[in-house]
Amino acid sequence: MDSRFPNPFRLLILWIGYALARAGLIDRERARRTTDLAWPRIVTGIARMSKSAVDVALVGIALGSAAIAGVGYAGPFWGLAFSVGGGVAGGTIALVSQRYGAEAYEQLGQAVRSSVVLVIIASAPLVATFWFHAEWFISLITNNPAVIEFGADYLQIVALGIPFAGLNLIGSRVFVGMDDAWTPMVVRAGGAVMNIGLSIVLIFGLNYGVVGAAMGTVLSNVAVTVVFAIGLVAGRLPGAKSFPVTVDPFGTYFHRETLTDLITIGLPVFGTNLVWTVAELPMLSIVDIFGENTAAAYVIARRIWGIMNTPGWGFSLASSSLVGQELGTGDEGTAEQYGREIIRFAVAVYAVSAFLVFVFAEPITMLFTDDPNDPSIPIAVSLVYAACLAVVLRGVSGGAAGPLNASGDTRWPFYSQLVGMFGCSIPLAYLGARGLELPTLEWAVPLIELTVTVPGISIPALGLWGLYLAFIAETAVPAGINYYRFTTGKWKQISRSYRPETAPADD
């Protein structure tokens, strides 16, 4: 089916794009091409993040706030699937989009096969580790016995899906790199719907609780992997047109040069994803200090944040694909124009989505409980308000990261995420929970009989304001750093070393 099939998501995004074009901020044709690639990925993101939110809501309705916290605390470890898979996939889309733009299809197939084997090798140890030590990992965050039990039960089962989640990211990036965002939307959104259905049956029908939620996640990821594999090998899926490229499953997997490129490009992307995943551990530990109700509220707010953040999924990948294709042909000028205009486009779409969530924040958070007097809900609403203000800056950071990832200049998005989370967001959250007490320090300088005094610092606990400011810092710092790197243009020079041999390069 054509990716331009009329639907409300595409029409809304295209309307915003054309409004920006009328204002002279972006080119009308580039707005259309960006929309056609971005909106399916946004829908996929909404489906997947809604699935995650529904899992939290279902276990919350069935088992209460301790179960919400437990599933939320298992989230960072499950997120390692997307750190590993996303890291390799960052290299995949860079190689695939440039080879597709240069029509170097044999090299494209090699990039896919090498990506698959790299994901499997990298994710297998995580499965074994979480299966045997799930309880220990959850206890790193909290000492609440009920939360530990729920979290460990969920983590042990969901870990089985880590390799499949990584392979799904590879499959998605391959299609987006070939200018087809429709196919991965249909496949992955279908998997998300399947996940929700399985979770309802397993949690309420079979009384499996958090284990049922985890089983639904694993089974749906397996199904999506199978569909992607069939489509790429056969060159089509039932009811869909033929794909422009097929992948020979019997070709070489351990191709040294391709694996080296994937690792070189993918490691910083992995680091960028890992920063947030690892940062969640101290962040959740700090949130746990506030108490079970605030912890549940924070998990709810993060799930809503995940849905609000989905425009970045689409625009970042659209930017990576379109910029990468232009770089593959050697047209660096058009590549830069795409990158700059997609940043503007992304910010506008984020602003619209954040406004809608801000207006309906309270009824949205009420979906996570059947108790209208649940004390976690007012806290969650206030956190959602802060998230709405912060998430608009994701349009800048994600949009600017797209050209960097497409070119292979993936270190700067890693640096920006590292500084934003560990340098700003986590310290602000800690100030919210504990405040800061530094004593007065004195140093005697004997030779000149001078005493140097550094006055003490006392910052009282900021309370929830620490969490509000943490949301802002999480997006503001990467936005500034990524955009600065994009404006330097150095990413265009870096891309020349990763282009296919058939592509010309500008001097």
FIKOLDREN-440226 format. One line per 4 residues: number of its first residue (from 1); their letters; for each residue x, y, z of C-alpha. Coordinates in nm, 4 decimals, always signed. Layout:
REM FIKOLDREN-440226
NUM) A) X/Y/Z  ...;
END
This chain:
REM FIKOLDREN-440226
1) MDSR) +0.0000/+0.0000/+0.0000  +0.1203/+0.3495/-0.0805  +0.2761/+0.5433/+0.2068  +0.0698/+0.8445/+0.0963;
5) FPNP) -0.2563/+0.6680/+0.1797  -0.4883/+0.9325/+0.3337  -0.5086/+0.9189/+0.7099  -0.5423/+1.1752/+0.9887;
9) FRLL) -0.1812/+1.1442/+1.1087  -0.0322/+1.2132/+0.7677  -0.2794/+1.4908/+0.6908  -0.2087/+1.6687/+1.0196;
13) ILWI) +0.1697/+1.6497/+0.9778  +0.1485/+1.7494/+0.6114  -0.0749/+2.0443/+0.7004  +0.1866/+2.1653/+0.9501;
17) GYAL) +0.4584/+2.1177/+0.6880  +0.2691/+2.3127/+0.4229  +0.1982/+2.5900/+0.6751  +0.5727/+2.6176/+0.7351;
21) ARAG) +0.6299/+2.6159/+0.3584  +0.3861/+2.9042/+0.3140  +0.5822/+3.0915/+0.5800  +0.9010/+3.0318/+0.3796;
25) LIDR) +1.0610/+2.8146/+0.6494  +1.0857/+2.4911/+0.4521  +1.0545/+2.3739/+0.0910  +0.7105/+2.2355/+0.0028;
29) ERAR) +0.8386/+1.9253/-0.1802  +1.0850/+1.8453/+0.0955  +0.7996/+1.8835/+0.3442  +0.6032/+1.6208/+0.1511;
33) RTTD) +0.8946/+1.3763/+0.1267  +0.9749/+1.4209/+0.4941  +0.6103/+1.3659/+0.5896  +0.5853/+1.0485/+0.3833;
37) LAWP) +0.8832/+0.9031/+0.5672  +0.8131/+1.0463/+0.9123  +0.4439/+0.9858/+0.9733  +0.4500/+0.6040/+0.9514;
41) RIVT) +0.7365/+0.5974/+1.1997  +0.5457/+0.8326/+1.4300  +0.2418/+0.6057/+1.4151  +0.4679/+0.3092/+1.4900;
45) GIAR) +0.6085/+0.4977/+1.7879  +0.2634/+0.5896/+1.9156  +0.1532/+0.2272/+1.8854  +0.4620/+0.0949/+2.0631;
49) MSKS) +0.4648/+0.3582/+2.3365  +0.0904/+0.3170/+2.3817  +0.1540/-0.0530/+2.4232  +0.4046/+0.0221/+2.6954;
53) AVDV) +0.1619/+0.2632/+2.8592  -0.1196/+0.0094/+2.8353  +0.0986/-0.2557/+3.0033  +0.1578/-0.0176/+3.2941;
57) ALVG) -0.2114/+0.0742/+3.3080  -0.3218/-0.2902/+3.3001  -0.0914/-0.4049/+3.5789  -0.1825/-0.0928/+3.7747;
61) IALG) -0.5548/-0.1682/+3.7491  -0.4979/-0.5355/+3.8290  -0.2297/-0.5110/+4.0997  -0.1836/-0.1491/+4.2154;
65) SAAI) +0.0970/+0.1063/+4.2408  +0.3632/-0.1441/+4.3519  +0.3180/-0.3314/+4.0233  +0.3398/-0.0046/+3.8278;
69) AGVG) +0.6679/+0.0764/+4.0011  +0.7996/-0.2779/+3.9497  +0.7341/-0.2785/+3.5766  +0.8740/+0.0737/+3.5540;
73) YAGP) +1.1910/-0.0267/+3.7383  +1.2405/-0.3189/+3.4994  +1.2141/-0.0747/+3.2089  +1.5803/+0.0352/+3.1979;
77) FWGL) +1.6984/-0.3232/+3.1712  +1.4504/-0.4057/+2.8958  +1.5662/-0.0797/+2.7383  +1.9089/-0.2361/+2.6844;
81) AFSV) +1.7478/-0.4217/+2.3933  +1.6970/-0.0885/+2.2237  +2.0422/+0.0345/+2.3230  +2.2080/-0.2665/+2.1609;
85) GGGV) +1.9686/-0.2965/+1.8684  +1.9500/+0.0786/+1.8194  +2.3288/+0.1066/+1.8172  +2.3661/-0.1477/+1.5391;
89) AGGT) +2.0613/-0.0039/+1.3604  +2.2260/+0.3398/+1.3645  +2.5010/+0.1935/+1.1509  +2.2478/+0.0026/+0.9434;
93) IALV) +2.0484/+0.3064/+0.8318  +2.3638/+0.5038/+0.7536  +2.5005/+0.2262/+0.5298  +2.1665/+0.1260/+0.3774;
97) SQRY) +2.0491/+0.4790/+0.2924  +2.3806/+0.5742/+0.1290  +2.3938/+0.2492/-0.0697  +2.0314/+0.2808/-0.1709;
101) GAEA) +2.0913/+0.6379/-0.2903  +2.3925/+0.5186/-0.4923  +2.2059/+0.2054/-0.6169  +2.4781/-0.0184/-0.4715;
105) YEQL) +2.2272/-0.2902/-0.3842  +2.4684/-0.5787/-0.3294  +2.6519/-0.3777/-0.0649  +2.3113/-0.2966/+0.0878;
109) GQAV) +2.2313/-0.6662/+0.1355  +2.5671/-0.7209/+0.3004  +2.4928/-0.4395/+0.5469  +2.1685/-0.6109/+0.6457;
113) RSSV) +2.3214/-0.9563/+0.6997  +2.6103/-0.8212/+0.9034  +2.3697/-0.6129/+1.1135  +2.1664/-0.9226/+1.1971;
117) VLVI) +2.4601/-1.1277/+1.3195  +2.5990/-0.8353/+1.5178  +2.2695/-0.7834/+1.7047  +2.2416/-1.1515/+1.7950;
121) IASA) +2.5980/-1.1713/+1.9255  +2.5627/-0.8511/+2.1278  +2.2234/-0.9280/+2.2856  +2.2638/-1.2953/+2.3818;
125) PLVA) +2.4649/-1.2256/+2.7018  +2.1953/-0.9852/+2.8232  +1.9302/-1.2560/+2.7997  +2.1284/-1.4968/+3.0176;
129) TFWF) +2.2226/-1.2277/+3.2700  +1.8682/-1.1025/+3.3290  +1.7203/-1.4537/+3.3351  +1.9440/-1.5656/+3.6202;
133) HAEW) +1.9832/-1.2387/+3.8135  +1.6591/-1.0434/+3.7627  +1.5880/-0.9909/+4.1325  +1.9360/-0.8563/+4.1996;
137) FISL) +1.9045/-0.5958/+3.9250  +1.5700/-0.4638/+4.0507  +1.7078/-0.4462/+4.4044  +1.9686/-0.1990/+4.2769;
141) ITNN) +1.6892/+0.0557/+4.2495  +1.4651/-0.0136/+4.5482  +1.4449/-0.2116/+4.8715  +1.0648/-0.2370/+4.8588;
145) PAVI) +0.9979/-0.6164/+4.8633  +0.6707/-0.5996/+4.6685  +0.8204/-0.3796/+4.3982  +1.1270/-0.6056/+4.3712;
149) EFGA) +0.9092/-0.9144/+4.3287  +0.6925/-0.7593/+4.0576  +0.9925/-0.6118/+3.8766  +1.1981/-0.9321/+3.8846;
153) DYLQ) +0.9090/-1.1463/+3.7574  +0.8575/-0.9083/+3.4675  +1.2275/-0.8697/+3.3825  +1.3078/-1.2403/+3.3808;
157) IVAL) +1.0482/-1.3136/+3.1127  +1.0765/-0.9975/+2.9031  +1.4541/-1.0512/+2.8712  +1.3802/-1.3383/+2.6312;
161) GIPF) +1.2569/-1.0809/+2.3814  +1.5748/-0.8693/+2.3758  +1.7316/-1.0267/+2.0601  +1.4014/-1.0028/+1.8736;
165) AGLN) +1.3518/-0.6378/+1.9717  +1.6994/-0.5642/+1.8339  +1.6285/-0.7476/+1.5084  +1.3044/-0.5515/+1.4701;
169) LIGS) +1.5013/-0.2275/+1.4850  +1.7302/-0.3562/+1.2101  +1.4337/-0.4503/+0.9919  +1.2719/-0.1122/+1.0440;
173) RVFV) +1.5877/+0.0843/+0.9617  +1.6467/-0.1168/+0.6443  +1.3088/-0.0177/+0.5027  +1.3355/+0.3466/+0.6125;
177) GMDD) +1.6802/+0.3638/+0.4545  +1.5189/+0.2439/+0.1295  +1.2619/+0.5287/+0.1422  +0.9849/+0.3017/+0.2737;
181) AWTP) +0.8499/+0.3889/+0.6166  +0.5051/+0.2430/+0.5454  +0.6052/-0.1239/+0.5697  +0.7750/-0.1071/+0.9125;
185) MVVR) +0.4812/+0.0998/+1.0396  +0.2304/-0.1661/+0.9421  +0.4428/-0.4524/+1.0736  +0.5535/-0.2972/+1.4043;
189) AGGA) +0.2241/-0.1230/+1.4795  +0.0533/-0.4540/+1.4131  +0.2908/-0.6142/+1.6603  +0.2033/-0.3478/+1.9197;
193) VMNI) -0.1691/-0.4142/+1.8761  -0.1004/-0.7869/+1.9093  +0.0944/-0.7165/+2.2273  -0.1943/-0.5256/+2.3832;
197) GLSI) -0.4395/-0.8042/+2.3001  -0.2101/-1.0716/+2.4424  -0.1510/-0.8682/+2.7582  -0.5234/-0.8296/+2.8239;
201) VLIF) -0.5803/-1.2033/+2.7849  -0.2742/-1.3061/+2.9866  -0.3194/-1.0528/+3.2693  -0.6955/-1.0673/+3.3193;
205) GLNY) -0.8033/-1.3870/+3.1407  -0.5299/-1.6177/+3.2710  -0.4331/-1.4159/+3.5822  -0.0637/-1.4118/+3.4937;
209) GVVG) -0.0156/-1.0575/+3.6250  +0.3139/-0.8894/+3.5357  +0.4386/-1.2169/+3.3848  +0.1497/-1.1988/+3.1386;
213) AAMG) +0.2505/-0.8466/+3.0372  +0.6074/-0.9664/+2.9770  +0.4931/-1.2720/+2.7791  +0.2826/-1.0525/+2.5523;
217) TVLS) +0.5860/-0.8345/+2.4790  +0.8084/-1.1314/+2.3936  +0.5563/-1.3088/+2.1697  +0.4704/-0.9960/+1.9727;
221) NVAV) +0.8394/-0.9187/+1.9122  +0.8981/-1.2710/+1.7827  +0.6052/-1.2321/+1.5411  +0.7361/-0.8990/+1.4073;
225) TVVF) +1.0845/-1.0448/+1.3532  +0.9422/-1.3334/+1.1504  +0.7409/-1.0979/+0.9297  +1.0405/-0.8719/+0.8616;
229) AIGL) +1.2583/-1.1713/+0.7748  +1.0020/-1.3123/+0.5319  +0.9531/-0.9759/+0.3637  +1.3224/-0.8991/+0.3116;
233) VAGR) +1.4015/-1.2474/+0.1808  +1.0935/-1.2835/-0.0436  +1.1000/-0.9212/-0.1590  +0.7378/-0.8569/-0.0652;
237) LPGA) +0.4672/-0.9168/+0.1925  +0.1136/-1.0427/+0.1213  -0.1051/-0.7589/-0.0032  +0.1909/-0.5234/-0.0557;
241) KSFP) +0.3872/-0.4193/-0.3623  +0.7311/-0.5646/-0.4288  +1.0199/-0.4125/-0.2387  +1.2993/-0.2453/-0.4380;
245) VTVD) +1.5642/-0.4707/-0.2832  +1.5744/-0.8301/-0.1565  +1.8299/-0.9773/+0.0799  +1.9940/-1.3131/+0.0089;
249) PFGT) +1.9886/-1.5059/+0.3403  +2.2705/-1.7348/+0.2256  +2.5248/-1.4611/+0.1613  +2.8185/-1.3673/+0.3801;
253) YFHR) +2.7373/-1.2554/+0.7345  +3.0847/-1.2027/+0.8798  +3.2091/-0.9417/+0.6338  +3.4974/-0.7703/+0.8072;
257) ETLT) +3.4764/-0.4270/+0.6431  +3.0997/-0.4003/+0.6874  +3.1144/-0.5143/+1.0483  +3.3878/-0.2592/+1.1142;
261) DLIT) +3.1742/+0.0203/+0.9657  +2.8697/-0.0902/+1.1652  +3.0686/-0.0961/+1.4880  +3.2428/+0.2352/+1.4178;
265) IGLP) +2.9161/+0.4146/+1.3427  +2.7033/+0.2162/+1.5854  +2.9106/+0.2338/+1.9027  +2.8418/+0.6043/+1.9656;
269) VFGT) +2.4731/+0.5464/+1.8854  +2.4756/+0.2583/+2.1319  +2.6439/+0.4900/+2.3810  +2.3778/+0.7560/+2.3240;
273) NLVW) +2.0991/+0.5047/+2.3855  +2.2879/+0.3511/+2.6763  +2.3272/+0.6876/+2.8464  +1.9536/+0.7184/+2.8963;
277) TVAE) +1.9134/+0.3491/+2.9854  +2.1905/+0.3620/+3.2457  +2.0793/+0.7051/+3.3646  +1.7364/+0.5644/+3.4439;
281) LPML) +1.8886/+0.3546/+3.7216  +2.0117/+0.6405/+3.9439  +1.7128/+0.8491/+3.8334  +1.4653/+0.5841/+3.9464;
285) SIVD) +1.6634/+0.5302/+4.2664  +1.6300/+0.9021/+4.3375  +1.2600/+0.8970/+4.2519  +1.2184/+0.6008/+4.4894;
289) IFGE) +1.3309/+0.8318/+4.7735  +1.0157/+1.0384/+4.7200  +0.8011/+0.7340/+4.8027  +0.5867/+0.4780/+4.6224;
293) NTAA) +0.3201/+0.7258/+4.5054  +0.5724/+0.9610/+4.3441  +0.7545/+0.6633/+4.1927  +0.4302/+0.5387/+4.0359;
297) AYVI) +0.3510/+0.8944/+3.9195  +0.6948/+0.9265/+3.7593  +0.6531/+0.5951/+3.5751  +0.3142/+0.7116/+3.4466;
301) ARRI) +0.4588/+1.0470/+3.3357  +0.7470/+0.8735/+3.1566  +0.5022/+0.6544/+2.9660  +0.3060/+0.9615/+2.8559;
305) WGIM) +0.6366/+1.1330/+2.7729  +0.7203/+0.8341/+2.5535  +0.4057/+0.8888/+2.3485  +0.4710/+1.2645/+2.3206;
309) NTPG) +0.8264/+1.1901/+2.2081  +0.7205/+0.9836/+1.9059  +0.7514/+1.2707/+1.6514  +1.1253/+1.2486/+1.7096;
313) WGFS) +1.1208/+0.8861/+1.5992  +0.9802/+0.9843/+1.2641  +1.1723/+1.3046/+1.1983  +1.5075/+1.1719/+1.3155;
317) LASS) +1.4809/+0.8660/+1.0923  +1.3406/+1.0658/+0.8009  +1.6344/+1.3033/+0.8349  +1.8820/+1.0140/+0.8541;
321) SLVG) +1.7342/+0.8521/+0.5436  +1.6884/+1.1626/+0.3270  +2.0176/+1.3219/+0.4283  +2.1941/+0.9870/+0.3852;
325) QELG) +2.0522/+0.9390/+0.0355  +2.1719/+1.2839/-0.0726  +2.5133/+1.2189/+0.0787  +2.5239/+0.8878/-0.1087;
329) TGDE) +2.4963/+1.0783/-0.4376  +2.7492/+1.3394/-0.3231  +2.4960/+1.6251/-0.3022  +2.6025/+1.7747/+0.0294;
333) GTAE) +2.4173/+2.1036/-0.0240  +2.0758/+1.9404/-0.0519  +2.1632/+1.7130/+0.2390  +2.2209/+2.0170/+0.4596;
337) QYGR) +1.8968/+2.1786/+0.3421  +1.7039/+1.8660/+0.4361  +1.8654/+1.8600/+0.7780  +1.7958/+2.2248/+0.8564;
341) EIIR) +1.4346/+2.2171/+0.7391  +1.3515/+1.8938/+0.9178  +1.4626/+2.0494/+1.2465  +1.2098/+2.3311/+1.1957;
345) FAVA) +0.9423/+2.0848/+1.0911  +1.0017/+1.8626/+1.3944  +0.9833/+2.1503/+1.6428  +0.6474/+2.2600/+1.5013;
349) VYAV) +0.4973/+1.9103/+1.5251  +0.6288/+1.8643/+1.8793  +0.4705/+2.1966/+1.9798  +0.1291/+2.0850/+1.8542;
353) SAFL) +0.1437/+1.7446/+2.0258  +0.2704/+1.8948/+2.3528  -0.0137/+2.1485/+2.3537  -0.2757/+1.8742/+2.3122;
357) VFVF) -0.1305/+1.6636/+2.5945  -0.1016/+1.9701/+2.8199  -0.4719/+2.0467/+2.7761  -0.5825/+1.6878/+2.8449;
361) AEPI) -0.3164/+1.5907/+3.0991  -0.5531/+1.5027/+3.3827  -0.7924/+1.2707/+3.1947  -0.4947/+1.1010/+3.0283;
365) TMLF) -0.3280/+1.0204/+3.3613  -0.6583/+0.8922/+3.5022  -0.6423/+0.6097/+3.2477  -0.3695/+0.4462/+3.4588;
369) TDDP) -0.5934/+0.3715/+3.7571  -0.9501/+0.2798/+3.8468  -0.9297/+0.4787/+4.1723  -1.0264/+0.8482/+4.1272;
373) NDPS) -0.8638/+0.9252/+4.4644  -0.5302/+0.7653/+4.3819  -0.2685/+0.9977/+4.5413  -0.0218/+0.9380/+4.2589;
377) IPIA) -0.2449/+1.1014/+3.9955  -0.2058/+1.4710/+4.0967  +0.1707/+1.4212/+4.1082  +0.1661/+1.2554/+3.7667;
381) VSLV) -0.0357/+1.5438/+3.6210  +0.2177/+1.8011/+3.7400  +0.5043/+1.5948/+3.5980  +0.3229/+1.5704/+3.2640;
385) YAAC) +0.2918/+1.9502/+3.2540  +0.6701/+1.9796/+3.2942  +0.7245/+1.7134/+3.0295  +0.5084/+1.9076/+2.7814;
389) LAVV) +0.7345/+2.2090/+2.8132  +1.0525/+2.0041/+2.7856  +0.9570/+1.7770/+2.4985  +0.9417/+2.0557/+2.2366;
393) LRGV) +1.3211/+2.0804/+2.2521  +1.3384/+1.7167/+2.1435  +1.2541/+1.8456/+1.7981  +1.5863/+2.0281/+1.7926;
397) SGGA) +1.7999/+1.7525/+1.9452  +1.6438/+1.4673/+1.7451  +1.6236/+1.6637/+1.4213  +1.9864/+1.7728/+1.4460;
401) AGPL) +2.0959/+1.4186/+1.5365  +1.9475/+1.2824/+1.2112  +2.2108/+1.4292/+0.9763  +2.4870/+1.3421/+1.2228;
405) NASG) +2.3749/+0.9783/+1.2337  +2.3293/+0.9638/+0.8554  +2.6843/+1.0844/+0.7986  +2.8464/+0.8567/+1.0563;
409) DTRW) +2.9225/+1.1507/+1.2892  +2.7529/+0.9739/+1.5791  +2.9785/+1.0758/+1.8668  +2.8276/+1.4173/+1.9309;
413) PFYS) +2.4720/+1.2913/+1.9984  +2.6342/+1.0556/+2.2488  +2.8231/+1.3393/+2.4180  +2.5121/+1.5561/+2.4318;
417) QLVG) +2.3003/+1.2861/+2.5910  +2.5761/+1.2043/+2.8406  +2.6137/+1.5660/+2.9539  +2.2401/+1.6259/+2.9595;
421) MFGC) +2.1580/+1.3262/+3.1752  +2.4561/+1.2834/+3.4071  +2.5727/+1.6427/+3.4146  +2.2363/+1.8124/+3.4601;
425) SIPL) +1.9210/+1.6005/+3.4808  +2.0240/+1.3519/+3.7509  +2.1869/+1.6161/+3.9774  +1.8698/+1.8268/+3.9573;
429) AYLG) +1.6552/+1.5259/+4.0491  +1.8843/+1.4595/+4.3452  +1.8491/+1.8202/+4.4598  +1.4771/+1.7615/+4.4519;
433) ARGL) +1.5015/+1.4611/+4.6821  +1.7896/+1.5499/+4.9161  +1.9071/+1.9049/+4.8579  +2.2761/+1.9831/+4.9036;
437) ELPT) +2.4865/+2.0437/+5.2139  +2.8544/+2.1355/+5.1733  +3.0457/+2.2475/+5.4866  +3.2672/+2.5559/+5.5104;
441) LEWA) +3.6255/+2.4721/+5.4111  +3.9407/+2.6554/+5.5230  +4.2973/+2.6258/+5.3938  +4.5950/+2.7832/+5.5763;
445) VPLI) +4.8787/+2.9227/+5.3621  +5.1781/+2.9227/+5.6048  +5.4293/+3.1270/+5.4039  +5.2083/+3.4351/+5.3927;
449) ELTV) +5.0015/+3.3562/+5.7004  +4.6808/+3.3638/+5.5027  +4.3692/+3.1584/+5.5565  +4.1500/+3.0883/+5.2533;
453) TVPG) +3.7862/+3.0263/+5.3393  +3.5319/+2.8693/+5.1057  +3.1840/+2.9242/+5.2461  +2.9543/+2.6269/+5.2768;
457) ISIP) +2.6583/+2.5727/+5.0492  +2.3157/+2.4768/+5.1727  +2.0443/+2.4122/+4.9147  +1.7216/+2.2786/+5.0642;
461) ALGL) +1.5459/+1.9931/+4.8883  +1.3613/+2.1287/+4.5855  +1.0903/+1.8636/+4.6029  +0.9065/+1.8000/+4.2785;
465) WGLY) +1.0719/+2.1063/+4.1255  +1.3867/+1.8968/+4.1019  +1.2015/+1.6486/+3.8809  +1.0443/+1.9270/+3.6739;
469) LAFI) +1.3858/+2.0812/+3.6069  +1.5314/+1.7359/+3.5326  +1.2834/+1.6984/+3.2466  +1.3907/+2.0354/+3.1033;
473) AETA) +1.7646/+1.9632/+3.1307  +1.7214/+1.6230/+2.9662  +1.6180/+1.7912/+2.6405  +1.7708/+2.1408/+2.6531;
477) VPAG) +2.1346/+2.0299/+2.6784  +2.1274/+1.7766/+2.3876  +1.9336/+2.0293/+2.1778  +2.2072/+2.2908/+2.2164;
481) INYY) +2.4992/+2.0533/+2.1599  +2.3531/+1.8615/+1.8636  +2.2427/+2.1775/+1.6872  +2.5856/+2.3344/+1.7327;
485) RFTT) +2.7540/+2.0309/+1.5776  +2.5093/+2.0338/+1.2860  +2.5840/+2.4007/+1.2128  +2.9602/+2.3346/+1.1879;
489) GKWK) +2.9084/+2.1188/+0.8765  +3.1874/+1.8809/+0.9772  +2.9474/+1.5874/+0.9506  +2.9524/+1.6267/+0.5706;
493) QISR) +3.3275/+1.5687/+0.5630  +3.2964/+1.2646/+0.7903  +3.0325/+1.1092/+0.5637  +3.2803/+1.0831/+0.2765;
497) SYRP) +3.4646/+0.7952/+0.4410  +3.1456/+0.5859/+0.4656  +2.9994/+0.6410/+0.1194  +2.9800/+0.3502/-0.1258;
501) ETAP) +3.2584/+0.3270/-0.3786  +3.0211/+0.4088/-0.6636  +2.9203/+0.7462/-0.5192  +3.0938/+1.0673/-0.6193;
505) ADD) +3.2021/+1.2991/-0.3414  +3.2230/+1.6747/-0.3359  +3.5638/+1.8270/-0.2729;
END
